[in-house]
């Protein structure tokens, strides 16, 4: 596979996930120019590590088993760890769609915003957006708003909002 094809796939999946080039760059620890050049097929040398990180953040792990992952369930398993009350799939979907934190689930939301890998969040956003037939950017907007409300130190969220 050549870099032009890889770039086109990255762009297609980034758009499907609802991520801007800036947000993908921030999550992948590269410059926005790198993402622009990659999507155009003009990126000179890019390491396999960086390419793998970019691909992971648009839900295309380079070293996957080929099985579809239920990102919502995996994300919930990640954020529900160590809490007395568990956030359900419907609680999670309602939060993602509205940006409103349900009483008693503040810990899970903090964990989602500040500690969950971007690749898991992107997969959950993409999955929910497809399921509800809504623009993924609306979900990202809700999450970025919550991140600003709780004063998240994660710089990724300022790149999203």
C-alpha positions as a LaTeX table, in Angstrom:
\begin{tabular}{lrrr}
\hline
Residue & $x$ (\AA) & $y$ (\AA) & $z$ (\AA) \\
\hline
Unk1 & 0.00 & 0.00 & 0.00 \\
Unk2 & 1.41 & 3.41 & $-0.91$ \\
Unk3 & 1.37 & 6.59 & 1.19 \\
Unk4 & $-1.28$ & 8.23 & $-1.02$ \\
Unk5 & $-3.70$ & 5.35 & $-0.31$ \\
Unk6 & $-2.85$ & 5.36 & 3.39 \\
Unk7 & $-3.42$ & 9.12 & 3.53 \\
Unk8 & $-6.82$ & 8.80 & 1.83 \\
Unk9 & $-7.86$ & 6.09 & 4.29 \\
Unk10 & $-6.72$ & 8.19 & 7.28 \\
Unk11 & $-8.68$ & 11.20 & 5.97 \\
Unk12 & $-11.82$ & 9.12 & 5.38 \\
Unk13 & $-11.71$ & 7.62 & 8.87 \\
Unk14 & $-10.78$ & 10.93 & 10.54 \\
Unk15 & $-13.83$ & 12.51 & 8.94 \\
Unk16 & $-16.02$ & 9.54 & 9.93 \\
Unk17 & $-14.81$ & 9.93 & 13.53 \\
Unk18 & $-15.64$ & 13.64 & 13.41 \\
Unk19 & $-12.11$ & 14.75 & 14.25 \\
Unk20 & $-10.48$ & 17.85 & 12.81 \\
Unk21 & $-6.93$ & 17.64 & 11.50 \\
Unk22 & $-5.84$ & 19.74 & 14.49 \\
Unk23 & $-7.48$ & 17.38 & 16.99 \\
Unk24 & $-6.00$ & 14.27 & 15.35 \\
Unk25 & $-2.58$ & 15.94 & 15.35 \\
Unk26 & $-2.85$ & 16.79 & 19.05 \\
Unk27 & $-4.01$ & 13.27 & 19.96 \\
Unk28 & $-1.23$ & 11.72 & 17.86 \\
Unk29 & 1.56 & 14.05 & 19.05 \\
Unk30 & 2.38 & 15.34 & 15.57 \\
Unk31 & 1.89 & 18.70 & 13.87 \\
Unk32 & $-1.24$ & 19.55 & 11.92 \\
Unk33 & 1.02 & 19.98 & 8.87 \\
Unk34 & 2.00 & 16.31 & 9.23 \\
Unk35 & $-1.66$ & 15.29 & 9.12 \\
Unk36 & $-2.33$ & 17.58 & 6.13 \\
Unk37 & 0.67 & 16.19 & 4.26 \\
Unk38 & $-0.20$ & 12.59 & 5.14 \\
Unk39 & $-3.76$ & 13.02 & 3.88 \\
Unk40 & $-2.39$ & 14.48 & 0.62 \\
Unk41 & 0.14 & 11.68 & 0.28 \\
Unk42 & 2.99 & 14.19 & 0.55 \\
Unk43 & 4.48 & 13.17 & 3.87 \\
Unk44 & 8.16 & 12.39 & 3.35 \\
Unk45 & 9.40 & 9.97 & 5.92 \\
Unk46 & 7.05 & 9.04 & 8.72 \\
Unk47 & 7.92 & 6.43 & 11.28 \\
Unk48 & 5.83 & 3.32 & 11.68 \\
Unk49 & 5.29 & 4.35 & 15.31 \\
Unk50 & 3.80 & 7.73 & 14.36 \\
Unk51 & 1.72 & 6.24 & 11.56 \\
Unk52 & 0.45 & 3.56 & 13.94 \\
Unk53 & $-0.51$ & 6.19 & 16.54 \\
Unk54 & $-2.37$ & 8.27 & 13.94 \\
Unk55 & $-4.19$ & 5.18 & 12.63 \\
Unk56 & $-5.10$ & 4.10 & 16.18 \\
Unk57 & $-6.66$ & 7.50 & 16.86 \\
Unk58 & $-9.04$ & 7.14 & 13.91 \\
Unk59 & $-10.05$ & 3.60 & 14.95 \\
Unk60 & $-7.81$ & 1.78 & 12.47 \\
Unk61 & $-5.28$ & $-0.10$ & 14.56 \\
Unk62 & $-2.49$ & $-1.25$ & 12.26 \\
Unk63 & $-2.04$ & $-4.47$ & 14.19 \\
Unk64 & $-5.61$ & $-5.59$ & 14.74 \\
Unk65 & $-7.22$ & $-8.99$ & 14.70 \\
Unk66 & $-9.70$ & $-7.80$ & 12.11 \\
Unk67 & $-12.61$ & $-8.27$ & 14.51 \\
Unk68 & $-14.97$ & $-5.34$ & 15.02 \\
Unk69 & $-14.64$ & $-3.83$ & 18.48 \\
Unk70 & $-17.58$ & $-2.56$ & 20.53 \\
Unk71 & $-15.93$ & 0.72 & 21.49 \\
Unk72 & $-18.80$ & 1.82 & 23.72 \\
Unk73 & $-18.57$ & $-1.30$ & 25.89 \\
Unk74 & $-14.78$ & $-1.18$ & 26.02 \\
Unk75 & $-14.85$ & 2.51 & 26.95 \\
Unk76 & $-17.44$ & 1.86 & 29.65 \\
Unk77 & $-15.34$ & $-0.98$ & 31.07 \\
Unk78 & $-12.44$ & 1.49 & 31.23 \\
Unk79 & $-14.33$ & 4.34 & 32.92 \\
Unk80 & $-16.42$ & 2.25 & 35.32 \\
Unk81 & $-13.38$ & 0.81 & 37.09 \\
Unk82 & $-13.37$ & 1.49 & 40.84 \\
Unk83 & $-16.77$ & 3.20 & 41.09 \\
Unk84 & $-19.63$ & 2.00 & 43.26 \\
Unk85 & $-22.25$ & 2.90 & 40.65 \\
Unk86 & $-21.65$ & 1.88 & 37.05 \\
Unk87 & $-22.49$ & 4.01 & 34.08 \\
Unk88 & $-24.77$ & 2.03 & 31.76 \\
Unk89 & $-24.72$ & 2.05 & 27.96 \\
Unk90 & $-27.85$ & 4.23 & 27.94 \\
Unk91 & $-26.31$ & 6.63 & 30.54 \\
Unk92 & $-23.17$ & 6.86 & 28.43 \\
Unk93 & $-25.07$ & 7.48 & 25.20 \\
Unk94 & $-27.27$ & 10.11 & 26.87 \\
Unk95 & $-24.18$ & 11.87 & 28.23 \\
Unk96 & $-22.41$ & 11.82 & 24.87 \\
Unk97 & $-25.48$ & 13.11 & 23.04 \\
Unk98 & $-26.39$ & 15.84 & 25.53 \\
Unk99 & $-23.15$ & 16.78 & 27.25 \\
Unk100 & $-25.00$ & 16.74 & 30.58 \\
Unk101 & $-23.43$ & 14.92 & 33.50 \\
Unk102 & $-25.88$ & 12.75 & 35.39 \\
Unk103 & $-25.71$ & 13.01 & 39.18 \\
Unk104 & $-23.57$ & 10.23 & 40.61 \\
Unk105 & $-21.61$ & 9.67 & 37.39 \\
Unk106 & $-19.19$ & 12.58 & 37.72 \\
Unk107 & $-16.23$ & 10.28 & 38.41 \\
Unk108 & $-16.76$ & 8.31 & 35.22 \\
Unk109 & $-17.04$ & 11.52 & 33.21 \\
Unk110 & $-13.78$ & 12.85 & 34.72 \\
Unk111 & $-12.13$ & 9.52 & 33.91 \\
Unk112 & $-13.44$ & 9.66 & 30.33 \\
Unk113 & $-12.27$ & 13.23 & 29.73 \\
Unk114 & $-8.91$ & 13.11 & 31.49 \\
Unk115 & $-7.70$ & 9.51 & 31.37 \\
Unk116 & $-9.29$ & 7.56 & 28.53 \\
Unk117 & $-7.18$ & 7.09 & 25.39 \\
Unk118 & $-8.34$ & 9.22 & 22.49 \\
Unk119 & $-8.58$ & 6.12 & 20.31 \\
Unk120 & $-11.27$ & 4.63 & 22.58 \\
Unk121 & $-13.23$ & 7.88 & 22.70 \\
Unk122 & $-12.98$ & 8.28 & 18.92 \\
Unk123 & $-14.26$ & 4.74 & 18.42 \\
Unk124 & $-17.17$ & 5.32 & 20.80 \\
Unk125 & $-18.04$ & 8.62 & 19.10 \\
Unk126 & $-17.91$ & 7.00 & 15.67 \\
Unk127 & $-20.02$ & 4.03 & 16.83 \\
Unk128 & $-22.64$ & 6.20 & 18.55 \\
Unk129 & $-22.83$ & 8.63 & 15.62 \\
Unk130 & $-23.46$ & 5.79 & 13.19 \\
Unk131 & $-26.03$ & 4.17 & 15.50 \\
Unk132 & $-27.98$ & 7.42 & 16.04 \\
Unk133 & $-27.31$ & 8.78 & 12.53 \\
Unk134 & $-25.92$ & 12.07 & 13.78 \\
Unk135 & $-22.84$ & 14.08 & 12.91 \\
Unk136 & $-19.90$ & 12.93 & 15.04 \\
Unk137 & $-18.74$ & 16.55 & 15.35 \\
Unk138 & $-21.79$ & 17.27 & 17.54 \\
Unk139 & $-20.69$ & 14.60 & 20.01 \\
Unk140 & $-17.14$ & 15.97 & 20.07 \\
Unk141 & $-18.56$ & 19.44 & 20.67 \\
Unk142 & $-20.48$ & 18.14 & 23.71 \\
Unk143 & $-17.40$ & 16.41 & 25.08 \\
Unk144 & $-15.19$ & 19.46 & 24.52 \\
Unk145 & $-17.77$ & 21.63 & 26.31 \\
Unk146 & $-17.74$ & 19.28 & 29.31 \\
Unk147 & $-13.92$ & 19.23 & 29.28 \\
Unk148 & $-13.92$ & 23.04 & 29.42 \\
Unk149 & $-16.54$ & 23.03 & 32.20 \\
Unk150 & $-14.50$ & 20.70 & 34.39 \\
Unk151 & $-11.28$ & 22.54 & 33.46 \\
Unk152 & $-9.57$ & 19.48 & 32.01 \\
Unk153 & $-5.80$ & 19.89 & 31.75 \\
Unk154 & $-5.82$ & 17.68 & 28.63 \\
Unk155 & $-4.78$ & 19.94 & 25.72 \\
Unk156 & $-6.53$ & 17.65 & 23.25 \\
Unk157 & $-9.92$ & 19.11 & 24.20 \\
Unk158 & $-8.95$ & 22.65 & 23.22 \\
Unk159 & $-8.02$ & 21.28 & 19.79 \\
Unk160 & $-11.49$ & 19.69 & 19.50 \\
Unk161 & $-13.55$ & 22.70 & 20.65 \\
\hline
\end{tabular}
